Amino acid sequence: MAEVTRITVEAATHVPVAKNRKKNKVIFWVATGIIVLWEGIMPLGTMLFAPDYLNAGTKPLGYPDYFAYTLVICKVLGVFAISYPTIPAKLKEWAYAGLTFNLIFAFISHACVDKNISYMLLPLVVLGILVLSYRYNNKIQRNGGVHNIFGEL
């Protein structure tokens, strides 16, 4: 009788853990997917298919033209690092830090130069999504290491 009770209790405790892991992965991948689209795909697409508009966001802020190209390359590399499952954790930390600095300085640039509240808020909203991705990445790492969309590697 005691053995049956122990098995039932063990089975009951694993169900919430499995649901929690799945929830963590879903939140991580949705947040990371938004970051990949916003910080990776859109700038890369602009650079490849509409290069005349690449510096449309940086030129009014007073940055030189080459800065936009450097920014796109760094964003794409950072997005790749946070979204690719087998990248080492230390490199992911640096990628999250780089994207965070980018968004903070975008907010500061807009606050100092054009003072348009919508331009100032957008980097902060994206930063909030990046923080969500970072926090859930850490939760997943604490609960069992490498992750991908399809499950554990």
Backbone as ProteinMPNN parsed JSONL, in Angstrom:
{"seq_chain_A": "MAEVTRITVEAATHVPVAKNRKKNKVIFWVATGIIVLWEGIMPLGTMLFAPDYLNAGTKPLGYPDYFAYTLVICKVLGVFAISYPTIPAKLKEWAYAGLTFNLIFAFISHACVDKNISYMLLPLVVLGILVLSYRYNNKIQRNGGVHNIFGEL", "coords_chain_A": {"N_chain_A": [[0.816, -1.2, 0.0], [1.92, 1.25, 0.813], [3.834, 1.519, -1.134], [2.336, 1.885, -3.489], [1.151, 4.335, -2.904], [3.438, 5.989, -2.845], [4.323, 5.855, -5.509], [2.14, 7.043, -6.802], [2.243, 9.623, -5.704], [4.782, 10.438, -6.662], [4.284, 10.352, -9.421], [2.333, 12.308, -9.585], [3.797, 14.579, -8.889], [5.523, 14.925, -11.02], [4.033, 15.704, -13.213], [3.26, 18.526, -13.039], [5.861, 19.595, -13.264], [6.663, 18.793, -15.821], [4.723, 20.173, -17.35], [5.403, 22.759, -16.63], [8.004, 22.97, -17.673], [7.412, 22.782, -20.382], [5.81, 25.063, -20.7], [7.719, 27.032, -20.098], [9.47, 26.684, -22.262], [7.796, 27.329, -24.426], [7.201, 30.048, -23.899], [9.818, 31.082, -23.991], [10.519, 30.524, -26.72], [8.576, 31.932, -28.163], [9.065, 34.596, -27.364], [11.769, 34.788, -28.155], [11.482, 34.302, -30.871], [10.115, 36.614, -31.695], [12.131, 38.482, -31.224], [14.051, 37.524, -33.006], [12.752, 38.026, -35.454], [12.374, 40.866, -35.306], [14.903, 42.011, -34.658], [16.683, 40.654, -36.261], [15.793, 39.376, -38.822], [14.279, 41.452, -40.096], [16.131, 43.749, -40.23], [18.191, 42.523, -41.747], [16.816, 41.802, -44.071], [16.182, 44.359, -45.001], [18.761, 45.303, -45.533], [19.538, 43.598, -47.608], [17.48, 43.74, -49.573], [16.435, 46.303, -49.732], [18.471, 48.402, -49.711], [18.707, 51.175, -49.814], [17.194, 52.175, -47.786], [18.414, 51.426, -45.483], [19.889, 53.035, -43.705], [17.921, 54.68, -42.74], [16.951, 54.855, -40.166], [19.155, 55.493, -38.637], [20.559, 57.673, -39.734], [19.025, 60.144, -39.337], [19.538, 60.419, -36.645], [22.088, 61.207, -36.511], [24.186, 59.48, -36.953], [26.929, 57.987, -38.791], [26.844, 56.626, -42.18], [28.046, 54.06, -42.42], [27.661, 52.985, -39.931], [25.111, 51.873, -39.762], [25.305, 49.532, -41.307], [27.17, 48.058, -39.819], [25.728, 47.781, -37.468], [23.546, 46.179, -38.303], [24.881, 43.789, -39.007], [25.963, 43.041, -36.514], [23.579, 42.745, -35.03], [22.352, 40.578, -36.378], [24.231, 38.535, -35.948], [24.073, 38.41, -33.131], [21.378, 37.676, -32.738], [21.41, 35.195, -33.983], [23.098, 33.857, -32.197], [21.58, 33.807, -29.8], [19.408, 32.292, -30.54], [20.188, 29.857, -31.651], [20.4, 26.553, -30.647], [22.742, 25.117, -29.65], [24.776, 26.864, -29.053], [27.394, 27.983, -26.953], [26.829, 28.806, -23.479], [28.12, 31.086, -22.407], [28.693, 32.625, -24.674], [26.08, 33.147, -25.504], [25.3, 34.793, -23.377], [26.884, 37.062, -23.879], [25.792, 37.805, -26.322], [23.14, 38.429, -25.608], [23.772, 40.596, -23.947], [24.933, 42.398, -25.797], [22.742, 42.908, -27.539], [21.057, 44.056, -25.672], [22.492, 46.407, -24.938], [22.4, 47.697, -27.423], [19.63, 48.255, -27.666], [19.157, 49.859, -25.424], [20.824, 52.068, -25.998], [19.596, 52.882, -28.344], [17.187, 53.839, -27.356], [18.196, 55.978, -25.781], [19.394, 57.558, -27.777], [17.154, 58.333, -29.319], [15.753, 59.711, -27.35], [17.423, 61.861, -26.851], [17.8, 63.114, -29.355], [15.493, 63.216, -31.263], [13.255, 63.18, -29.622], [10.752, 61.985, -29.813], [8.091, 60.294, -28.523], [7.022, 57.799, -29.301], [9.085, 56.716, -30.825], [10.927, 56.489, -28.827], [9.786, 54.66, -27.067], [9.564, 52.223, -28.456], [12.157, 50.794, -28.612], [12.294, 50.142, -25.894], [10.116, 48.453, -25.495], [10.845, 46.29, -27.128], [13.145, 45.637, -25.745], [12.019, 44.74, -23.354], [10.831, 42.36, -24.272], [13.146, 41.017, -25.016], [14.334, 40.708, -22.48], [12.481, 38.964, -21.353], [12.91, 36.707, -22.989], [15.565, 36.178, -22.224], [15.315, 35.62, -19.452], [13.678, 33.315, -19.485], [15.273, 31.65, -20.974], [17.313, 31.219, -19.129], [15.83, 29.882, -17.126], [15.159, 27.52, -18.47], [17.719, 26.48, -18.93], [18.539, 26.001, -16.288], [16.814, 23.942, -15.633], [17.606, 21.763, -17.111], [19.443, 22.019, -19.257], [20.449, 22.117, -22.712], [18.209, 23.267, -25.204], [15.638, 23.047, -27.674], [13.274, 23.786, -30.293], [11.898, 21.43, -30.707], [12.249, 19.83, -28.485], [14.367, 18.261, -25.997], [17.877, 18.165, -26.668]], "CA_chain_A": [[0.0, 0.0, 0.0], [2.809, 2.412, 0.871], [4.504, 1.626, -2.428], [1.373, 2.457, -4.429], [1.023, 5.748, -2.563], [4.659, 6.675, -3.25], [4.308, 5.957, -6.971], [1.126, 8.016, -7.154], [2.759, 10.946, -5.353], [5.845, 10.752, -7.608], [3.671, 10.639, -10.722], [1.634, 13.592, -9.479], [4.749, 15.689, -8.839], [6.2, 15.096, -12.305], [3.147, 16.328, -14.193], [3.457, 19.981, -13.091], [7.204, 19.907, -13.722], [6.657, 18.663, -17.286], [3.958, 21.288, -17.898], [6.18, 23.968, -16.395], [9.082, 22.985, -18.659], [6.83, 23.079, -21.695], [5.419, 26.477, -20.668], [8.953, 27.817, -20.18], [9.975, 26.613, -23.639], [6.896, 28.078, -25.309], [7.424, 31.476, -23.663], [11.14, 31.399, -24.518], [10.573, 30.518, -28.176], [7.749, 33.024, -28.693], [9.827, 35.843, -27.153], [12.966, 34.755, -29.001], [11.016, 34.438, -32.252], [9.845, 38.035, -31.935], [13.443, 39.137, -31.295], [14.669, 37.111, -34.281], [12.098, 38.774, -36.532], [12.549, 42.308, -35.19], [16.301, 42.421, -34.605], [17.504, 39.897, -37.197], [15.242, 39.212, -40.176], [13.91, 42.735, -40.7], [17.307, 44.523, -40.669], [18.889, 41.804, -42.814], [16.004, 41.969, -45.274], [16.368, 45.731, -45.475], [20.112, 45.428, -46.098], [19.633, 42.832, -48.85], [16.462, 44.022, -50.59], [16.133, 47.737, -49.804], [19.625, 49.038, -49.063], [18.555, 52.632, -49.749], [16.509, 52.502, -46.539], [19.134, 50.826, -44.363], [20.278, 54.04, -42.718], [16.779, 55.567, -42.484], [16.779, 55.024, -38.729], [20.367, 55.979, -37.981], [21.005, 58.96, -40.299], [18.427, 61.286, -38.633], [20.102, 60.518, -35.3], [23.429, 61.756, -36.637], [25.209, 58.442, -37.105], [27.422, 57.849, -40.176], [26.202, 55.565, -42.958], [28.617, 52.735, -42.162], [27.184, 52.5, -38.64], [23.925, 51.046, -39.988], [25.75, 48.216, -41.769], [27.779, 47.391, -38.671], [24.647, 47.462, -36.547], [22.805, 45.039, -38.844], [25.715, 42.586, -38.886], [26.022, 42.672, -35.09], [22.254, 42.256, -34.634], [22.138, 39.248, -36.952], [25.083, 37.602, -35.201], [23.509, 38.27, -31.794], [20.135, 36.91, -32.835], [21.805, 33.814, -34.252], [23.663, 33.281, -30.972], [20.567, 33.516, -28.782], [18.379, 31.368, -31.02], [20.735, 28.555, -32.019], [20.405, 25.822, -29.374], [23.992, 24.568, -29.129], [25.771, 27.914, -28.804], [27.786, 27.97, -25.532], [26.094, 29.742, -22.623], [28.875, 32.336, -22.261], [28.483, 33.393, -25.904], [24.697, 33.633, -25.44], [25.292, 35.923, -22.445], [27.444, 38.211, -24.59], [24.82, 38.211, -27.345], [22.062, 39.139, -24.904], [24.309, 41.884, -23.495], [25.072, 43.269, -26.959], [21.415, 43.348, -27.974], [20.545, 44.956, -24.63], [23.147, 47.71, -25.115], [21.86, 48.276, -28.646], [18.287, 48.785, -27.418], [19.267, 50.969, -24.47], [21.379, 53.224, -26.698], [18.576, 53.365, -29.282], [16.29, 54.673, -26.547], [18.903, 57.213, -25.418], [19.55, 58.371, -28.993], [15.859, 58.947, -29.652], [15.395, 60.656, -26.289], [18.267, 63.067, -26.958], [17.785, 63.779, -30.656], [14.196, 63.587, -31.837], [12.305, 63.329, -28.513], [9.454, 61.427, -30.187], [7.811, 59.277, -27.504], [6.838, 56.474, -29.908], [10.422, 56.228, -31.178], [11.615, 56.178, -27.577], [9.173, 53.496, -26.419], [9.746, 50.985, -29.217], [13.297, 50.012, -28.124], [12.025, 49.64, -24.551], [9.215, 47.3, -25.642], [11.67, 45.185, -27.636], [14.019, 45.26, -24.631], [11.2, 43.917, -22.458], [10.711, 41.031, -24.881], [14.481, 40.414, -24.903], [14.493, 40.299, -21.083], [11.652, 37.763, -21.21], [13.662, 35.623, -23.624], [16.734, 35.898, -21.385], [14.89, 34.977, -18.189], [13.199, 31.953, -19.739], [16.443, 30.878, -21.374], [17.967, 30.803, -17.891], [14.984, 28.873, -16.473], [15.307, 26.264, -19.209], [19.068, 25.981, -18.668], [18.572, 25.465, -14.92], [16.003, 22.727, -15.553], [18.024, 20.631, -17.91], [20.41, 22.188, -20.323], [20.221, 22.581, -24.072], [16.817, 23.152, -25.632], [15.286, 23.492, -29.014], [11.827, 23.85, -30.508], [11.327, 20.087, -30.744], [12.502, 19.112, -27.243], [15.751, 18.227, -25.535], [18.875, 17.631, -27.59]], "C_chain_A": [[0.862, 1.267, 0.0], [3.509, 2.619, -0.463], [3.591, 2.251, -3.468], [1.218, 3.952, -4.168], [2.244, 6.532, -3.03], [4.693, 6.868, -4.767], [3.305, 7.015, -7.416], [1.616, 9.437, -6.859], [3.865, 11.357, -6.322], [5.261, 11.116, -8.964], [2.983, 11.995, -10.705], [2.611, 14.761, -9.466], [5.445, 15.92, -10.161], [5.323, 15.787, -13.337], [3.309, 17.84, -14.202], [4.843, 20.376, -13.591], [7.265, 19.835, -15.245], [5.883, 19.807, -17.935], [4.718, 22.593, -17.763], [7.325, 24.081, -17.394], [8.558, 23.352, -20.039], [6.427, 24.549, -21.773], [6.646, 27.374, -20.813], [9.49, 27.836, -21.605], [9.112, 27.419, -24.596], [7.123, 29.578, -25.141], [8.773, 31.896, -24.232], [11.112, 31.512, -26.032], [9.686, 31.593, -28.802], [8.509, 34.347, -28.556], [11.048, 35.891, -28.068], [12.593, 34.889, -30.47], [10.717, 35.882, -32.616], [11.164, 38.804, -32.077], [14.14, 38.79, -32.614], [14.068, 37.893, -35.441], [12.469, 40.257, -36.486], [14.012, 42.741, -35.301], [17.185, 41.706, -35.631], [16.986, 39.908, -38.627], [14.941, 40.565, -40.831], [15.139, 43.576, -41.093], [18.073, 43.844, -41.802], [18.132, 41.922, -44.13], [16.135, 43.365, -45.868], [17.732, 45.888, -46.144], [20.202, 44.741, -47.464], [18.697, 43.337, -49.948], [16.081, 45.497, -50.71], [17.269, 48.531, -49.167], [19.536, 50.56, -48.985], [17.932, 53.068, -48.422], [17.253, 51.998, -45.301], [19.491, 51.852, -43.293], [19.153, 55.025, -42.406], [16.564, 55.808, -40.998], [17.979, 55.64, -38.041], [20.811, 57.361, -38.471], [20.354, 60.16, -39.585], [18.967, 61.476, -37.208], [21.544, 61.013, -35.312], [24.536, 60.727, -36.776], [25.667, 58.36, -38.556], [26.784, 56.64, -40.86], [26.742, 54.174, -42.625], [28.125, 52.14, -40.844], [25.984, 51.575, -38.807], [24.31, 49.639, -40.442], [26.359, 47.408, -40.628], [26.708, 46.933, -37.69], [23.859, 46.242, -37.016], [23.604, 43.749, -38.679], [25.768, 42.122, -37.435], [24.68, 42.137, -34.587], [22.019, 40.837, -35.126], [22.985, 38.207, -36.223], [24.546, 37.362, -33.788], [22.247, 37.436, -31.777], [20.432, 35.439, -33.121], [22.298, 33.147, -32.97], [22.592, 32.958, -29.932], [19.548, 32.485, -29.241], [18.897, 29.987, -31.384], [20.985, 27.747, -30.753], [21.768, 25.43, -28.819], [25.109, 25.602, -28.957], [26.122, 27.873, -27.309], [27.108, 29.091, -24.733], [26.801, 31.091, -22.493], [28.689, 33.229, -23.494], [27.056, 33.939, -25.966], [24.599, 34.843, -24.515], [25.802, 37.19, -23.129], [26.466, 38.71, -25.647], [23.649, 38.961, -26.712], [22.54, 40.514, -24.447], [24.423, 42.866, -24.661], [23.734, 43.79, -27.46], [20.795, 44.303, -26.954], [21.162, 46.342, -24.761], [22.594, 48.422, -26.346], [20.506, 48.937, -28.371], [18.313, 49.947, -26.429], [19.789, 52.219, -25.169], [20.435, 53.75, -27.775], [17.591, 54.265, -28.546], [16.947, 56.016, -26.219], [19.057, 58.13, -26.631], [18.251, 59.07, -29.351], [15.45, 59.98, -28.6], [16.176, 61.96, -26.431], [18.067, 63.831, -28.255], [16.378, 64.176, -31.089], [13.074, 63.703, -30.81], [10.885, 62.892, -28.864], [9.177, 60.24, -29.277], [7.627, 57.884, -28.111], [8.178, 55.877, -30.343], [11.199, 55.825, -29.93], [11.068, 54.895, -26.945], [9.455, 52.184, -27.146], [10.975, 50.193, -28.772], [13.062, 49.435, -26.727], [11.081, 48.444, -24.577], [10.0, 46.091, -26.129], [12.624, 44.712, -26.548], [13.263, 44.406, -23.617], [11.034, 42.498, -22.982], [12.048, 40.302, -24.806], [14.738, 39.934, -23.472], [13.677, 39.042, -20.809], [12.358, 36.546, -21.81], [14.84, 35.205, -22.753], [16.351, 35.144, -20.117], [14.439, 33.537, -18.421], [14.301, 31.07, -20.301], [17.161, 30.359, -20.128], [17.152, 29.752, -17.144], [15.137, 27.522, -17.149], [16.674, 25.661, -18.942], [19.175, 25.373, -17.272], [17.845, 24.135, -14.815], [16.46, 21.621, -16.476], [18.798, 20.911, -19.164], [19.87, 22.664, -21.644], [18.775, 22.332, -24.476], [16.691, 23.553, -27.087], [13.783, 23.452, -29.149], [11.197, 22.469, -30.338], [11.565, 19.283, -29.488], [13.974, 19.153, -26.894], [16.655, 17.676, -26.628], [19.704, 16.599, -26.874]], "O_chain_A": [[0.575, 2.228, -0.714], [3.749, 3.754, -0.876], [4.044, 3.078, -4.259], [1.161, 4.745, -5.108], [2.099, 7.634, -3.559], [5.059, 7.941, -5.247], [3.597, 7.802, -8.316], [1.424, 10.344, -7.668], [3.893, 12.505, -6.765], [5.696, 12.084, -9.588], [3.039, 12.743, -11.681], [2.289, 15.832, -9.98], [5.922, 17.028, -10.406], [5.849, 16.408, -14.261], [3.483, 18.414, -15.277], [4.985, 21.391, -14.274], [7.847, 20.708, -15.888], [6.318, 20.355, -18.947], [4.689, 23.436, -18.66], [7.592, 25.167, -17.909], [9.175, 24.128, -20.768], [6.668, 25.209, -22.784], [6.621, 28.354, -21.557], [9.917, 28.879, -22.099], [9.628, 28.11, -25.475], [7.227, 30.303, -26.13], [8.878, 32.938, -24.879], [11.623, 32.486, -26.585], [10.014, 32.113, -29.869], [8.589, 35.125, -29.507], [11.326, 36.919, -28.685], [13.317, 35.527, -31.235], [11.031, 36.325, -33.721], [11.296, 39.668, -32.943], [14.74, 39.652, -33.256], [14.794, 38.37, -36.314], [12.837, 40.838, -37.506], [14.318, 43.729, -35.968], [18.326, 42.117, -35.847], [17.661, 40.393, -39.535], [15.304, 40.793, -41.985], [15.176, 44.079, -42.216], [18.552, 44.515, -42.717], [18.737, 42.12, -45.183], [16.193, 43.53, -47.086], [17.848, 46.525, -47.191], [20.866, 45.244, -48.37], [19.072, 43.362, -51.12], [15.463, 45.894, -51.698], [17.054, 49.251, -48.192], [20.224, 51.172, -48.168], [18.125, 54.204, -47.987], [16.755, 52.139, -44.184], [19.403, 51.561, -42.1], [19.411, 56.099, -41.861], [16.049, 56.856, -40.611], [17.843, 56.245, -36.978], [21.38, 58.135, -37.701], [21.059, 61.113, -39.253], [18.865, 62.563, -36.64], [22.149, 61.215, -34.259], [25.714, 61.079, -36.72], [24.883, 58.635, -39.463], [26.253, 55.747, -40.2], [25.974, 53.214, -42.555], [28.167, 50.923, -40.661], [25.853, 50.595, -38.072], [23.704, 48.661, -40.005], [26.091, 46.215, -40.491], [26.779, 45.83, -37.149], [23.538, 45.365, -36.213], [23.058, 42.73, -38.256], [25.632, 40.93, -37.162], [24.645, 41.186, -33.806], [21.541, 39.987, -34.375], [22.502, 37.117, -35.917], [24.563, 36.23, -33.305], [22.064, 36.588, -30.904], [19.785, 34.549, -32.569], [21.95, 31.999, -32.693], [22.688, 31.937, -29.251], [18.888, 31.862, -28.409], [18.12, 29.033, -31.422], [21.708, 28.205, -29.868], [21.933, 25.413, -27.599], [26.264, 25.235, -28.737], [25.223, 27.739, -26.479], [26.852, 30.177, -25.254], [26.143, 32.131, -22.473], [28.545, 34.445, -23.367], [26.84, 35.061, -26.424], [23.901, 35.809, -24.825], [25.219, 38.263, -22.975], [26.331, 39.918, -25.841], [23.22, 39.999, -27.217], [21.799, 41.492, -24.548], [24.052, 44.032, -24.53], [23.601, 44.974, -27.77], [20.092, 45.243, -27.323], [20.45, 47.345, -24.702], [22.348, 49.628, -26.306], [20.271, 50.065, -28.805], [17.566, 50.913, -26.587], [19.261, 53.311, -24.961], [20.465, 54.94, -28.091], [17.206, 55.322, -29.047], [16.324, 57.068, -26.365], [18.87, 59.342, -26.523], [18.246, 60.264, -29.652], [14.864, 61.01, -28.935], [15.646, 63.038, -26.162], [18.152, 65.059, -28.269], [16.103, 65.363, -31.264], [12.031, 64.282, -31.115], [9.922, 63.379, -28.271], [9.948, 59.281, -29.26], [8.03, 56.891, -27.505], [8.381, 54.667, -30.24], [12.034, 54.921, -29.977], [11.826, 54.129, -26.35], [9.572, 51.14, -26.506], [10.848, 48.987, -28.564], [13.571, 48.36, -26.409], [11.225, 47.521, -23.775], [9.838, 44.989, -25.603], [12.888, 43.514, -26.435], [13.818, 43.447, -23.081], [11.091, 41.54, -22.211], [12.081, 39.097, -24.558], [15.305, 38.859, -23.278], [14.141, 38.147, -20.103], [12.394, 35.48, -21.196], [15.085, 34.013, -22.566], [16.985, 34.152, -19.757], [14.778, 32.643, -17.645], [14.263, 29.854, -20.118], [17.567, 29.198, -20.078], [17.726, 28.818, -16.584], [15.233, 26.495, -16.478], [16.784, 24.451, -18.747], [19.828, 24.345, -17.091], [18.214, 23.289, -14.001], [15.758, 20.619, -16.615], [18.798, 20.081, -20.072], [18.965, 23.496, -21.707], [18.191, 21.305, -24.128], [17.513, 24.284, -27.641], [13.087, 23.112, -28.192], [10.064, 22.365, -29.867], [11.121, 18.138, -29.417], [14.732, 19.967, -27.42], [16.245, 16.824, -27.415], [20.611, 16.016, -27.468]]}, "name": "protein", "num_of_chains": 1, "seq": "MAEVTRITVEAATHVPVAKNRKKNKVIFWVATGIIVLWEGIMPLGTMLFAPDYLNAGTKPLGYPDYFAYTLVICKVLGVFAISYPTIPAKLKEWAYAGLTFNLIFAFISHACVDKNISYMLLPLVVLGILVLSYRYNNKIQRNGGVHNIFGEL"}
